[in-house]
Structure formats: C-alpha cells, structure tokens
Amino acid sequence: MAKKNLLIMALALIVAGGAVAQTEKFSIGVRAIGIIPSYKPSSLNDLNSNKFTSDKAFGFAVQTSYSLTKMFGVQAEIIYDYDEVAEKHRGTERYRTIETSSLLIPVLGRIGTTVGNGVLLTGLAGIYFTLPMGQAEFVYERGLREKYGWTGSIGAMVGGEIGHRIGPGTLFGDIRYAFDFSETTMTGIGNYWTKSALHLGIGYSISLERFKR
C-alpha cells in the first residue's frame, strides 16, 4: 500500500510540474536538511516509561513551487528523512536503537516578498504525509536485529525561508517546524511515539524559464 501511495504522489507531482512548466512562475529546487527531532512515547501502553533520543537524523529534499500572484503561491516537496533513535527502557543506559527511513510529502502554501537588495522572505505552512521506506529496524547492543512494518502520520509543517539571487537562481536558508497529528504505529507492537522536529536547511532554486536560458 505504501509503494502504491508513493507512486500516486510521484505521478501527481510530475503532472503538476508539467502543467506549469512553460511559465516563469514555476520553479524547482533542492536542499540539504539537518533535522532535530523529538519523540513523545505512546500514551496507550507501557512505552510511556521509555525514553527516546535522536542519535542521527538528516534529510534531503526536492521541491517545486508555483506562484499564483507576486506574493502567493503553492509548493510541493519530497523529503527523504532518515532517523536513528536510541531507546532507553526503565533506566537502562541504552536498550536498543531504532532506524527508519521515510519520505515526507509536504503540500504547502507560501507567501513571500522582496526587501532590501534583492533579499527574498517567504513564509510556508501546510500539511505533510509520511510514507515509510521499508521496515523499521531494531538493533540491540549485542548485534541482534529485528524488523517491523510501520505506519507514519499525517502532520503539519510551518516555517520560512530567506534567500538572495545568486547566478540564475536563488540561494536560500530554510527553517521549519513539523509535528505529527497521530502516533507512529509498529506492526505487532502497537502505537509507539509521536514525533515533532525542527528542520534546518540550505538550498538552491531556479525558475524553469531562467534555467532554459
């Protein structure tokens, strides 16, 4: 089901891009992301006695945006999100590590303006969908590994960008706050945690019209 949903999302982005690809209002971009996540244990079982801390989290994104007016637009993205989480259980130093990979698909509204010497300020807000890539892998101290299927959450994302035109495109810094609406579920285990995260990114975007030139 996750692969089917991913295919549908990817096709939708391709179709949307093709529909506006002949206009200056359409832009594409990429960015690298440092992620600072936080995990709230599930309240529905004894996981609330566990502690989760991030060992490693990062992401990469491709994004497409379309300007409806000079100030308002829409933006769709595909973000690769990798998480490596240390789990402590009932006071232990480290019980196990949980590794997950997923795709976040944000659909965002954007409002922006230009100030000063070509500095671009943009606000972003919208929802995202989490599509797991493979199973969650539980790695124990002695090397034992277990894998479980998992389901991600729909969530909200809000933040902003500051950029400046360099060459044919715009170099920008990006900050976001993302939070799940529901708990992540592990197959055979049940509800596990609710995740929120701060995304700090740097990227480059270019209008397709400028790229053609």
N, C-alpha and C positions, 0 to 999 in steps of 0.2 A: 504493500500500500504506500509506503514512504517513497519508493522509487517511482511509482505512478504519479504521486503528487509532485515530486521533483520534476518529472518530465513535463507535466502540465504547466508548472510555474516557469520552467525554462522556455517552453514554447510561447507562453504569454508574453514574456519579456522580448523575445525575438520578434513577435508580431507587432508589439507596441513600438519597438525600435524601428522596424521597417516602415511603419505608418507615418513616422515623423522624420525619417532620415534625410529627406530632401530639404529641410528647413534649417535656418540658422539657430532656431530655438532649441534644437536638440543637441545635447552634449553627452559625452561619455567620459568616464574617469576610473582611476584605480587608487587604492590607498592601502597602506600597511597600518595595522592596529595593535596597540598594546592594550590588553584587557585586564582590569582589576575587578574580579568577581567576588560576590558574597553569597553564601548559601545558608538558607534558613531550614533546619531539619523539619521533616514532616510532623505535623501535629496529630496524625491519625494512628501512629503506632509508637513503639519504644525508640524510634530513631531520634526523638527529641532529647535523648540523653547523649547523643553523639555530637561531635564537633567536626566541622568541615572547614579546611583552609586550602587555599589555592597554592599548588606547587609551581604550576606553569599555565599560562593562558595567553593566547595570541590569536590574531585573525588577519585575513586578507580580504579585500572587497573589490568588486567591480560594480559600477553604478551608472545609471542612465537617468538623465533629467530632461524635462520638457518645460519650457517657460510658457505659461498661459498668458501672462502680461509681463511688463517690465519688472514687477515686484513679485508676482505669484507664480508658482509652478508646482510640479509633482516630480517625485524621484522614486525610482525602484532600484533595489540593490540585491546582490547575492554576496553574503559574507560567509567565508569559511571560518569556523570557530573551533579551536582546539582547547580542551580543558584537561588538566591533570590535577586531581583533588586528593589531598591527604585526609583520611578519615581517622579520627580518634574515638575510641569507644570506652566509655566508663573509666576515664582517667588514664588509659594507656597512652604511651608516647606516640605510637602510630599503629593503627590496626591494619590498614590496607590503603592502597592508592587506587583511585578510580579514574580511568582515562576514557574520554568521549570526544567524538568529532561530529560536528553537525553543520548544516547550512542554515543561516538565518536569512529570511526573505523579508526585508522591510519594505513597506509601501508608505511613503511619507509625503506630506505637504510641505512646501518650502516658501519662505518669504524672505526677500533679500533687497539690498540696496548698495549703492556705491558711495563711499565717503572719501574725503581727502584726495590723495594722489593715487586714485585707482584701487583703493582698498575695498574689497568686497566683504560685506557682512551678510550672513544668511542664517535664519532660524529654521529648524526642522522638527517635525513632530508627526507621529503616526503609529502604526501597528507593525508587528513582525510575526512571522510564522517560523517555527523551529522544525527542521527536517533532519532526523538522525542519519548519520552516515555510518552504517554498520552497527555492531553491538557495543555496549559499554563493557570495558574490560576491568575486572577487579584483580589487582596484583597484590599478593601478600608478601610479607617480609622474607619468607623462605623461598620465594620464587613461584609459589602456586598461583595459577591464573584461572579465573572463572569469567565467563561471558554471559551477559544477559541482554535481551532485547529491551529497548526503552522507547518511551514516547516523550517528545518535547512539548513545550507550551506555546500558546499564543501570548504575546506580550505587547507592551508599549515602549516606544523609544522617543526621546526628546533631546534636543541639543542644538548645536550651532557650528558654523564654520567661519573662519576668517581667511581671506585669500588675497593674492595680488597677481596681476597678469605678468607672466614671465614667458617670453617667446610667444608661440601661437596659442598658449593655453593659460591656465590658472594654477599656481601652486597654492595649496591651502592646508591649514590645520583644522582638525575636526575634533569636537568633544561631544560625547553622547552619554546619556544615562538610560539604561534599558532594564525593564523589570517584567517578570513573568506574571501572568494573571492566575496561573494554577500551578500545581506541583508536578514535577517530573516523576514519571512512574517507571519502575523497573519491573519487567516481566517476571513473575514468580516471587517478587519481593513486596511489591505494592508501591505506594507513594513514598518518595524519597526526600526531595528537597524542593524549595522554591528558590530560584536564582535571580539575582539582580547583578548589574555590572556597570562599571564605568569604562567607556571606550575612548581611547586617546589615539587619534590617527593623523597621518600626514599623507597627502595625495596630490595628484595632478589630474586636471580635467581639461577637455578641449571640445569646442563645438565642432560638429562634423563638417560644417561649411569651411571653417578655418583649416581643418585637417586636410580637406580636399585641395586647398590651395598649396 
